[in-house]
Amino acid sequence: MARRLSRTLARAGWLVFAMLGAFAMVAVAVLYAADPVARGDDSVAASLVGALIVFVPIGAVLGALVGLPVQFATRAMLRSSAPAPAHGLAAGGRWAHSYEACARSVASFHEISATVSAEAGREWLADIGKTLDGELTEALRLARIGESLAPVDEPAGAARTVSDMLAAAEKSFAETTDRTATIALDLREGTDFATVRAQLDMLAEQAPQLRGADLD
C-alpha cells in the first residue's frame, strides 16, 4: 500500500494535492454557508455556491503548489531507496521488468542449447546464442535510455518508441526460446542435422534485431 502511494505521488503528486486542497475548500465553503454571521443576508444555497466558486480554485492551486515539491521529493526517494540490481536499472520499474523478461528468455535459450547432443546443431545454436547475447546487451542499453527519459512517468515521445521496441524484443526473445525448445527435441542423438536445418535458419531470422534500429 505504501509503495503504491509513493509511486502515485511520484507520478502525479501535484494533482493529488490539488484534489486534496479542493476537497478541503469544499468543507470550508460548507462551513461558511452554514454560518449565519458570515453569509449575512444571503441564502444558504447562494452562499454555498459563491463560496465554492471562490474557495475551490484557491484550494486546488495551493494544493498543487504543495504537491509539486512532494512529487519531486518522492521521485528522489524512490530512486535512492531502490536497490540497484546488477543491470543498474531501478528495481521493480517498467524498464527493469522489460529487460529482465528479455534476460530470462536468453538464459533459457542457453540452458536449452546445452541439452542438445547433436554436435552440428549445438554449434549452430551457439552461433545464434552469440547473436542473442548481443541483442540482450542492446536491450539493456535501450532500457537505460528509456529510464533516463521516463524514470517513473508514462513513456511519451522517444521514451514511448523505446518502450515499444523493448516490448517487441520481449516477444521475439520469448518466441525464439520456445522455438529452440522444439528444435532441441528434434535434435536427438542420431537425428539427421539436415532435417532441422530449415528450422534453425528460421530461428536465426526470428532473433530480435535491436542493434542498428532507429529510435526515430
JODADA-V790639 format. One line per field, one symbol per residue. ss: DSSP state (A for helix, B for strand, O for the rest). psi: psi as a letter, one per 30 degrees, with the letter a starting at -180 (. if undefined). burial: 1 if it has 24 or more other ideal C-beta (glycine too) atoms within 12 Angstrom, else 0. A space follows every 50 residues. Layout:
ss: ???
psi: ???
burial: ???
This chain:
ss: OAAAAAAAAAAAAAAAAAAAAAAAAAAAAAAAAAOAAAAOOOOAAAAAAA AAAAAAAAAAAAAAAAAAAAAAAAAAAAAAAOOBOOOOOBOOOAAAAAAA AAAAAAAAAAAAAOOOOOAAAAAAAAAAAAAAAAAAAAAAAAAAAAAAAO OOOOOOOAAAAAAAAAAAAAAAAAAAAAAAAAAAAAOOOOOOAAAAAAAA AAAAAAOOOOOOOOOO
psi: eeeeeeeeeeeheeeeeeeeeeeefeeeeeeeffjfeefbflleeeeeee eeeeeeeeeeeeeeeeeeeeeeeeeeeeeffkkjlefflkkfleeeeeee eeeeeeeeeeeeeffkfkeeeeeeeeeeeeeeeeeeeeeeeeeeeeeeei eflkklbeeeeeeeeeeeeeeeeeeeeeeeeeeeefhlkfkjeffgeeee eeeeffkliekfkkf.
burial: 00000111111011011101110011011001100000000000001100 11001100110011011001100110010001000010110011111111 11101101110110010100110110011011101101111111111011 11101000100110111111011111101110110110000010010011 0011011101000000
